[in-house]
Amino acid sequence: MTAPLLQVRDLAKHYQLPRERLLQPAPVVEALRGVSFTLRSGRSLGIVGESGSGKSTLARLVMALEAPSAGSVRLLGRDLHALTSAELREARRDFQMVFQDPYGSLDPRQPVGRIVAEPLIGIDAAAARRRVGEALDAVGLRAGDAAKYPHEFSGGQRQRIAIARALITRPKLIVADEPVSALDVSVQAQVLNLLAQLQQQFGVTYLFISHDLAVIDHVCDEVAVMRAGQIVEHGTTEQVLQQPAHEYTRALLAAIPSVGAFR
């Protein structure tokens, strides 16, 4: 069996809050408490839980946007948090992120072509234009859209631009943090179908963060349920959604009647 693409081991993240009183110790919030999982190439793992469960903190640590308090994140065998700044910049071609807000994640002052090409390093202008055109085509936009600006596109189209930016380096892993929650319901299924299509076409692996079990049901092979900074249940999507073992998972399912809405 091949080695996992992503290995997360005993990951913890603590945030120190401001002191409430001068002589008292500063309170500490444990956002993550010993999170571990592996993700194999070509698979999709959904991380689901309520707001405050630690999902987005986990995404930031996997993306090496913040340092963990303890534990490790290994991609292709490399401990991302042990790399130098230069090594991390080089490694980022293998992992990219799609953010929640397609309105806030695209610089309105930049043309789409420059936005999509942003992650490229050490590539000449002609090759960059070609890669931008290929990425835009892959997400259902036109190469000519590279000259336009974000305000000329709808929310769903803007998220396609963000996905094109994530694809531009041909990454092994894409971390998608609530990528459809800011979109109209009528557009969500289109974007989710696009993500599934891109996985088949390019073999990309997804770590998919969502509070919505219907979204996870649509795009993920596996699901891990988080509560209070810990994974309380992890299994295949079918197993967890059809036969949940943990009471918290059952409570989530009971509270979200939309599972299967995108099928």
URHUJO-V616192 format. One record per residue. N is the residue number from 0. RES is the residue in three letters. PHI is phi in degrees with one decimal (999 if undefined). PSI is psi in degrees with one decimal (* if undefined). NEAR is the number of other C-alpha atoms within 10 Angstrom. Layout:
BEGIN
((N,RES,PHI,PSI,NEAR) (N,RES,PHI,PSI,NEAR))
END
This chain:
BEGIN
((0,MET,999,135.3,3) (1,THR,-70.5,156.4,6) (2,ALA,-68.5,149.6,12) (3,PRO,-62.0,148.9,15) (4,LEU,-68.9,-45.1,19) (5,LEU,-124.7,130.3,23) (6,GLN,-126.7,117.6,20) (7,VAL,-110.7,124.2,20) (8,ARG,-127.7,120.2,16) (9,ASP,49.5,43.8,15) (10,LEU,-76.7,128.9,22) (11,ALA,-133.2,147.2,23) (12,LYS,-143.8,122.4,22) (13,HIS,-117.4,135.3,14) (14,TYR,-114.6,131.5,13) (15,GLN,-92.4,126.2,11) (16,LEU,-91.4,162.7,11) (17,PRO,-62.0,147.6,11) (18,ARG,-63.1,136.5,12) (19,GLU,-80.8,-30.8,10) (20,ARG,-136.2,150.6,8) (21,LEU,-57.3,-45.2,8) (22,LEU,-94.5,1.9,7) (23,GLN,-91.9,150.0,8) (24,PRO,-66.5,149.8,12) (25,ALA,-67.5,133.1,14) (26,PRO,-67.6,151.2,12) (27,VAL,-122.0,131.4,12) (28,VAL,-101.5,127.0,12) (29,GLU,-94.3,93.3,16) (30,ALA,-72.7,-35.8,19) (31,LEU,-130.3,139.6,26) (32,ARG,-134.7,85.3,19) (33,GLY,70.6,50.0,15) (34,VAL,-84.8,129.0,20) (35,SER,-136.5,138.2,16) (36,PHE,-168.3,165.2,16) (37,THR,-126.3,153.5,15) (38,LEU,-138.5,123.1,20) (39,ARG,-91.2,155.2,16) (40,SER,-58.1,136.8,17) (41,GLY,83.4,-0.7,16) (42,ARG,-99.8,168.5,18) (43,SER,-128.9,123.9,25) (44,LEU,-111.9,123.3,26) (45,GLY,-94.9,132.1,27) (46,ILE,-106.9,117.3,28) (47,VAL,-126.6,149.4,26) (48,GLY,168.5,169.8,25) (49,GLU,-70.5,167.1,15) (50,SER,-58.4,134.9,12) (51,GLY,88.7,2.1,13) (52,SER,-79.9,-12.4,20) (53,GLY,108.4,5.1,24) (54,LYS,-61.6,-51.4,28) (55,SER,-70.7,-32.4,18) (56,THR,-61.5,-42.6,19) (57,LEU,-60.0,-43.9,24) (58,ALA,-60.4,-43.1,20) (59,ARG,-65.5,-36.5,16) (60,LEU,-71.9,-39.3,20) (61,VAL,-63.5,-35.7,25) (62,MET,-81.4,0.3,20) (63,ALA,59.2,33.4,17) (64,LEU,-86.1,-20.4,11) (65,GLU,-137.7,156.6,14) (66,ALA,-91.6,141.0,18) (67,PRO,-75.6,157.1,21) (68,SER,-76.4,-28.1,14) (69,ALA,-160.9,162.1,14) (70,GLY,91.8,-176.7,17) (71,SER,-143.5,155.4,23) (72,VAL,-126.1,114.4,25) (73,ARG,-113.8,125.9,18) (74,LEU,-118.8,124.3,21) (75,LEU,53.9,34.4,15) (76,GLY,85.1,-7.8,12) (77,ARG,-95.3,133.0,16) (78,ASP,-77.4,106.9,16) (79,LEU,-61.7,-32.7,21) (80,HIS,-85.3,-0.4,20) (81,ALA,-102.8,-2.1,13) (82,LEU,-80.5,152.0,14) (83,THR,-72.3,167.9,10) (84,SER,-58.2,-42.6,10) (85,ALA,-66.2,-42.1,8) (86,GLU,-65.3,-37.5,11) (87,LEU,-67.3,-41.2,16) (88,ARG,-58.6,-41.7,12) (89,GLU,-67.1,-39.6,14) (90,ALA,-70.1,-23.8,16) (91,ARG,-64.2,-16.5,20) (92,ARG,-62.2,-22.2,19) (93,ASP,-90.5,-10.4,15) (94,PHE,-146.9,133.4,21) (95,GLN,-134.8,169.6,23) (96,MET,-131.6,143.6,23) (97,VAL,-112.8,122.6,24) (98,PHE,-89.7,168.8,21) (99,GLN,-68.0,-43.7,20) (100,ASP,-101.0,106.2,19) (101,PRO,-71.2,-10.5,23) (102,TYR,-87.5,-39.2,19) (103,GLY,-88.6,-19.0,10) (104,SER,-88.1,-7.5,14) (105,LEU,-111.8,128.3,22) (106,ASP,-69.0,114.9,14) (107,PRO,-67.1,-15.1,14) (108,ARG,-87.2,-9.7,10) (109,GLN,-106.7,142.9,14) (110,PRO,-68.1,157.3,17) (111,VAL,-57.8,-40.2,27) (112,GLY,-58.2,-41.3,23) (113,ARG,-71.6,-36.7,17) (114,ILE,-62.0,-47.7,22) (115,VAL,-66.4,-35.6,28) (116,ALA,-79.5,-7.3,24) (117,GLU,-51.2,-42.3,15) (118,PRO,-74.3,-10.6,16) (119,LEU,-70.9,137.6,17) (120,ILE,-129.7,134.3,13) (121,GLY,66.1,42.9,7) (122,ILE,-133.3,140.0,11) (123,ASP,-74.6,166.2,9) (124,ALA,-62.4,-40.6,10) (125,ALA,-65.0,-43.7,9) (126,ALA,-65.8,-37.4,10) (127,ALA,-63.6,-43.8,20) (128,ARG,-61.1,-40.7,18) (129,ARG,-64.2,-43.5,11) (130,ARG,-66.4,-38.0,23) (131,VAL,-62.1,-45.6,29) (132,GLY,-60.1,-41.2,22) (133,GLU,-65.6,-41.6,17) (134,ALA,-67.3,-42.3,26) (135,LEU,-64.3,-41.0,26) (136,ASP,-62.2,-38.8,15) (137,ALA,-64.1,-29.2,19) (138,VAL,-99.5,11.9,21) (139,GLY,87.4,16.1,13) (140,LEU,-108.8,177.2,17) (141,ARG,-106.4,152.8,14) (142,ALA,-58.8,-34.2,18) (143,GLY,-64.6,-18.1,12) (144,ASP,-68.2,-12.8,19) (145,ALA,-61.2,-26.3,21) (146,ALA,-86.0,-9.2,11) (147,LYS,-85.8,174.9,13) (148,TYR,-115.8,156.4,19) (149,PRO,-52.9,-34.7,22) (150,HIS,-66.2,-12.7,14) (151,GLU,-85.4,2.4,11) (152,PHE,-121.9,154.9,15) (153,SER,-75.4,172.1,14) (154,GLY,-59.8,-44.0,19) (155,GLY,-63.9,-39.2,20) (156,GLN,-67.8,-37.0,18) (157,ARG,-63.7,-38.2,22) (158,GLN,-68.9,-31.0,26) (159,ARG,-63.9,-37.9,25) (160,ILE,-62.9,-43.9,28) (161,ALA,-62.1,-37.9,26) (162,ILE,-68.0,-39.8,28) (163,ALA,-60.1,-41.4,28) (164,ARG,-60.9,-39.4,27) (165,ALA,-68.7,-31.0,26) (166,LEU,-80.5,-19.0,32) (167,ILE,-58.8,-31.7,22) (168,THR,-89.5,3.3,22) (169,ARG,55.0,58.1,19) (170,PRO,-73.6,159.7,19) (171,LYS,-82.3,-32.6,22) (172,LEU,-130.0,134.7,29) (173,ILE,-119.8,125.4,22) (174,VAL,-95.2,117.2,23) (175,ALA,-110.9,110.4,23) (176,ASP,-99.3,101.2,23) (177,GLU,49.3,54.4,21) (178,PRO,-72.6,-11.4,24) (179,VAL,-121.6,-0.1,26) (180,SER,-68.0,-23.1,15) (181,ALA,-91.4,2.4,15) (182,LEU,-100.5,156.1,18) (183,ASP,-60.5,147.2,11) (184,VAL,-56.5,-35.6,11) (185,SER,-65.8,-21.4,9) (186,VAL,-98.8,-22.8,14) (187,GLN,-56.7,-46.7,18) (188,ALA,-62.7,-35.9,18) (189,GLN,-62.2,-43.8,14) (190,VAL,-69.3,-39.8,20) (191,LEU,-64.8,-40.5,18) (192,ASN,-64.1,-37.4,14) (193,LEU,-62.2,-44.9,17) (194,LEU,-60.6,-41.1,19) (195,ALA,-64.9,-40.5,17) (196,GLN,-64.5,-41.2,14) (197,LEU,-67.0,-32.5,17) (198,GLN,-64.9,-42.6,17) (199,GLN,-65.8,-38.1,12) (200,GLN,-75.2,-41.3,10) (201,PHE,-112.8,-6.8,14) (202,GLY,71.4,22.1,17) (203,VAL,-70.6,148.9,21) (204,THR,-103.5,138.0,24) (205,TYR,-115.2,135.6,28) (206,LEU,-107.9,111.0,23) (207,PHE,-112.1,113.4,25) (208,ILE,-95.8,128.3,26) (209,SER,-159.1,152.2,24) (210,HIS,-94.8,-6.2,22) (211,ASP,-106.2,111.4,21) (212,LEU,-66.0,-25.3,24) (213,ALA,-66.0,-38.6,19) (214,VAL,-65.2,-46.7,27) (215,ILE,-60.0,-42.1,27) (216,ASP,-59.8,-32.6,21) (217,HIS,-78.6,-34.4,18) (218,VAL,-119.7,-10.7,21) (219,CYS,-111.5,143.5,20) (220,ASP,-81.1,-35.4,17) (221,GLU,-129.6,160.3,22) (222,VAL,-140.3,138.5,26) (223,ALA,-118.3,128.1,22) (224,VAL,-98.8,124.5,24) (225,MET,-107.1,143.0,24) (226,ARG,-146.7,126.4,19) (227,ALA,51.5,43.1,17) (228,GLY,82.7,7.3,23) (229,GLN,-129.7,153.9,21) (230,ILE,-86.9,118.9,22) (231,VAL,-99.8,-15.9,17) (232,GLU,-158.1,139.8,17) (233,HIS,-148.6,129.1,20) (234,GLY,-174.6,-171.6,16) (235,THR,-64.6,153.3,15) (236,THR,-59.2,-43.7,23) (237,GLU,-61.1,-44.8,14) (238,GLN,-63.3,-47.3,13) (239,VAL,-69.2,-39.5,21) (240,LEU,-80.7,-29.0,20) (241,GLN,-91.8,-33.3,11) (242,GLN,-134.9,64.6,11) (243,PRO,-62.9,136.0,18) (244,ALA,-94.6,-26.3,15) (245,HIS,-100.1,142.0,13) (246,GLU,-62.6,-31.6,11) (247,TYR,-66.6,-40.5,16) (248,THR,-62.3,-41.3,22) (249,ARG,-63.1,-37.6,15) (250,ALA,-66.8,-39.4,11) (251,LEU,-62.2,-43.8,18) (252,LEU,-64.6,-38.6,19) (253,ALA,-67.9,-29.7,11) (254,ALA,-86.4,-14.2,9) (255,ILE,-122.9,92.2,12) (256,PRO,-77.6,4.5,11) (257,SER,-93.4,5.2,13) (258,VAL,-57.8,132.0,17) (259,GLY,91.7,0.4,12) (260,ALA,-65.4,-25.5,12) (261,PHE,-97.3,2.2,17) (262,ARG,-84.1,*,9))
END
